[in-house]
Amino acid sequence: MSRRLELIVFDWDGTLADSAGLIAGCIQRACADLDLPVPAEEHARYVIGLGLHDALDYLVPGLAPQRQRELADRYRLHYLAGDAAIPLFAGAREALDTLRGTGFRLAVATGKSRRGLDRSISQLGLGDCFDATRCADETAPKPDPLMLRELLEELDVPAQGALMVGDTVHDLDMAAAAGVPALAVCYGAHPRETLLKRPSLGCLDRFDQLLGWIRENG
């Protein structure tokens, strides 16, 4: 990076929150409920990070609008049953506090809905952690770069002063389109071999490696 890192933008599901397994399972159960083809776990994990409409359209293309709404409703039903128990990855809260304490600004760019992200932030007691957030239902969803560009504009940070941290190729593609350096994490939705097909500054195996990486590179 050509200048000191000012802003770290995190994806949510699979990056900060250990939710990828739950999301994939809920997608599978929702499809089974409606007698639709049940995607393999690998395929269900692939769409994590996209907006819900785009994710379901990718997995079950060609559904009539009413059927897609029914599928989305079944997914939400299953997800909300387990949502309150989703933890942060080990060390995530401490790392966020440390980063804020050392002067970094923090943001979230997520495929979640605004209601879903606000609920998660409240449940996990993270209301004081982030300077700004963007969700898929209030701007263009990933991999479109708009949500990342909006965060940069709101916080008045140049692209090269930011870092996108995410666990999917959707995060990396969004960052590349916005001209923002990206750091991949391979403990979430997408495996290392998939993430390595996209440009990034590295790929971390565990969340607890993040602080050390930033100290060396930020």
C-alpha positions as CSV (number, residue, x, y, z in Angstrom):
1,M,0.0,0.0,0.0
2,S,1.3,3.4,-1.0
3,R,0.2,5.2,2.2
4,R,-0.5,4.4,5.8
5,L,-3.7,2.4,6.3
6,E,-6.5,4.5,7.7
7,L,-9.6,2.4,7.3
8,I,-10.3,-1.3,7.6
9,V,-13.6,-2.5,6.0
10,F,-14.8,-5.9,7.2
11,D,-17.2,-8.3,5.6
12,W,-19.5,-9.7,8.3
13,D,-20.6,-13.3,7.7
14,G,-17.7,-15.6,7.6
15,T,-15.2,-12.8,8.4
16,L,-16.2,-11.4,11.8
17,A,-19.1,-13.7,12.6
18,D,-18.8,-17.5,12.5
19,S,-22.1,-17.9,10.5
20,A,-21.2,-19.5,7.2
21,G,-22.2,-23.0,8.3
22,L,-25.5,-21.8,9.6
23,I,-26.3,-19.8,6.4
24,A,-25.5,-22.7,4.1
25,G,-27.6,-25.1,6.2
26,C,-30.5,-22.7,6.2
27,I,-30.4,-22.3,2.4
28,Q,-30.4,-26.1,2.1
29,R,-33.4,-26.5,4.5
30,A,-35.3,-23.8,2.8
31,C,-34.9,-25.5,-0.6
32,A,-36.0,-28.8,0.9
33,D,-39.1,-27.2,2.5
34,L,-40.3,-26.2,-0.9
35,D,-39.3,-29.4,-2.7
36,L,-36.6,-27.5,-4.7
37,P,-33.2,-29.0,-5.6
38,V,-31.0,-28.8,-2.5
39,P,-27.6,-27.3,-3.3
40,A,-24.5,-29.0,-2.1
41,E,-22.9,-27.2,0.9
42,E,-20.1,-25.9,-1.3
43,H,-22.6,-24.2,-3.6
44,A,-24.6,-22.8,-0.7
45,R,-21.4,-21.4,0.8
46,Y,-20.4,-19.9,-2.5
47,V,-23.3,-17.4,-2.5
48,I,-22.6,-16.1,1.0
49,G,-21.9,-12.4,0.8
50,L,-24.2,-11.8,-2.1
51,G,-27.6,-10.1,-1.5
52,L,-30.3,-12.6,-0.7
53,H,-32.1,-12.2,-4.0
54,D,-28.9,-12.7,-6.0
55,A,-27.9,-15.6,-3.9
56,L,-31.2,-17.5,-4.3
57,D,-31.4,-16.6,-8.0
58,Y,-27.9,-18.1,-8.5
59,L,-28.8,-21.3,-6.6
60,V,-32.3,-21.8,-8.0
61,P,-32.5,-19.9,-11.3
62,G,-35.7,-19.2,-13.0
63,L,-38.0,-19.2,-10.0
64,A,-41.2,-17.2,-10.4
65,P,-41.2,-14.1,-8.2
66,Q,-43.7,-15.6,-5.7
67,R,-41.8,-18.8,-5.3
68,Q,-38.6,-16.8,-4.8
69,R,-40.3,-14.8,-2.1
70,E,-41.5,-18.1,-0.5
71,L,-37.9,-19.4,-0.6
72,A,-36.6,-16.2,1.0
73,D,-39.2,-16.4,3.7
74,R,-38.3,-20.0,4.5
75,Y,-34.6,-19.1,4.6
76,R,-35.3,-16.3,7.0
77,L,-37.4,-18.5,9.2
78,H,-34.6,-21.0,9.6
79,Y,-31.9,-18.4,10.0
80,L,-33.7,-16.4,12.7
81,A,-34.0,-19.6,14.7
82,G,-30.2,-19.7,15.1
83,D,-29.2,-16.1,14.6
84,A,-29.0,-15.2,18.3
85,A,-26.4,-17.9,18.9
86,I,-23.9,-16.9,16.2
87,P,-20.6,-16.0,17.8
88,L,-17.8,-13.8,16.6
89,F,-14.7,-15.6,15.7
90,A,-12.3,-16.1,18.6
91,G,-10.4,-12.9,19.2
92,A,-12.5,-10.7,17.0
93,R,-13.9,-8.4,19.6
94,E,-10.5,-7.9,21.2
95,A,-9.0,-7.2,17.8
96,L,-11.6,-4.6,16.9
97,D,-11.1,-2.9,20.2
98,T,-7.3,-2.9,19.7
99,L,-7.6,-1.5,16.2
100,R,-9.9,1.3,17.3
101,G,-7.6,2.0,20.2
102,T,-4.6,2.5,17.9
103,G,-6.4,4.9,15.7
104,F,-7.8,2.9,12.8
105,R,-11.3,3.6,11.5
106,L,-13.5,0.5,11.1
107,A,-16.4,-0.2,8.8
108,V,-18.6,-3.1,7.6
109,A,-19.6,-3.9,4.0
110,T,-22.0,-6.9,4.0
111,G,-24.6,-8.8,2.0
112,K,-26.8,-8.8,5.0
113,S,-29.9,-6.6,5.2
114,R,-29.8,-3.5,7.3
115,R,-32.2,-5.0,9.8
116,G,-30.1,-8.2,10.0
117,L,-26.8,-6.3,10.5
118,D,-28.2,-4.0,13.1
119,R,-29.7,-6.9,15.0
120,S,-26.3,-8.8,15.0
121,I,-24.3,-5.7,16.0
122,S,-26.8,-5.2,18.9
123,Q,-26.8,-8.8,20.0
124,L,-23.0,-8.9,20.1
125,G,-22.5,-5.6,21.8
126,L,-20.6,-4.0,18.9
127,G,-22.5,-0.8,18.6
128,D,-19.5,1.3,19.4
129,C,-17.0,-0.4,17.1
130,F,-17.8,0.9,13.6
131,D,-17.6,4.3,12.0
132,A,-19.9,3.3,9.1
133,T,-21.7,0.3,7.7
134,R,-23.3,-0.6,4.4
135,C,-25.8,-3.4,3.6
136,A,-27.0,-5.1,0.4
137,D,-30.5,-3.8,0.7
138,E,-29.6,-0.1,0.8
139,T,-27.1,0.0,-2.0
140,A,-25.8,-2.2,-4.8
141,P,-24.9,-5.7,-3.5
142,K,-21.5,-7.3,-3.9
143,P,-19.5,-7.7,-6.1
144,D,-20.6,-4.2,-7.3
145,P,-18.1,-1.7,-5.8
146,L,-20.8,0.9,-4.9
147,M,-21.1,0.0,-1.2
148,L,-17.3,0.2,-0.7
149,R,-17.1,3.5,-2.6
150,E,-19.9,4.9,-0.5
151,L,-18.0,4.0,2.7
152,L,-14.9,5.7,1.3
153,E,-16.8,8.8,0.5
154,E,-18.6,9.0,3.8
155,L,-15.4,8.6,5.8
156,D,-13.3,10.7,3.4
157,V,-10.7,8.0,2.9
158,P,-8.9,7.4,-0.4
159,A,-9.1,3.9,-1.8
160,Q,-5.4,3.3,-1.2
161,G,-5.8,4.2,2.5
162,A,-8.4,1.5,3.0
163,L,-8.2,-2.3,3.3
164,M,-11.1,-4.7,2.6
165,V,-11.0,-7.9,4.7
166,G,-13.3,-10.7,3.5
167,D,-13.8,-14.4,3.2
168,T,-15.3,-14.7,-0.3
169,V,-14.4,-13.9,-3.9
170,H,-17.3,-11.4,-3.9
171,D,-15.4,-9.3,-1.3
172,L,-12.2,-9.5,-3.3
173,D,-14.0,-8.7,-6.6
174,M,-15.7,-5.7,-5.0
175,A,-12.4,-4.4,-3.6
176,A,-10.6,-4.8,-6.9
177,A,-13.4,-2.9,-8.8
178,A,-13.2,-0.1,-6.2
179,G,-9.4,0.1,-6.3
180,V,-9.1,-0.9,-2.6
181,P,-6.4,-3.4,-1.5
182,A,-7.9,-6.6,-0.1
183,L,-6.9,-9.2,2.4
184,A,-8.5,-12.6,2.2
185,V,-9.3,-14.9,5.1
186,C,-9.8,-18.5,4.4
187,Y,-11.6,-19.7,7.6
188,G,-15.0,-18.6,6.4
189,A,-17.3,-19.4,3.4
190,H,-14.8,-19.9,0.5
191,P,-11.7,-22.2,0.6
192,R,-8.2,-21.0,0.2
193,E,-7.9,-22.4,-3.4
194,T,-10.9,-20.4,-4.5
195,L,-9.7,-17.2,-2.9
196,L,-6.2,-17.5,-4.3
197,K,-7.7,-17.1,-7.8
198,R,-8.4,-13.5,-7.1
199,P,-5.8,-10.7,-6.4
200,S,-5.2,-10.0,-2.7
201,L,-2.4,-9.0,-0.3
202,G,-2.5,-12.4,1.4
203,C,-4.8,-15.0,2.8
204,L,-5.0,-15.6,6.6
205,D,-5.8,-19.0,8.1
206,R,-7.1,-17.6,11.4
207,F,-8.6,-14.4,12.6
208,D,-5.9,-14.1,15.3
209,Q,-3.3,-13.5,12.6
210,L,-5.0,-10.2,11.5
211,L,-3.4,-7.9,14.1
212,G,0.1,-9.1,13.4
213,W,-0.5,-8.7,9.6
214,I,-1.7,-5.1,10.1
215,R,1.2,-4.2,12.4
216,E,3.6,-5.4,9.7
217,N,1.9,-4.0,6.6
218,G,-0.4,-1.2,7.8
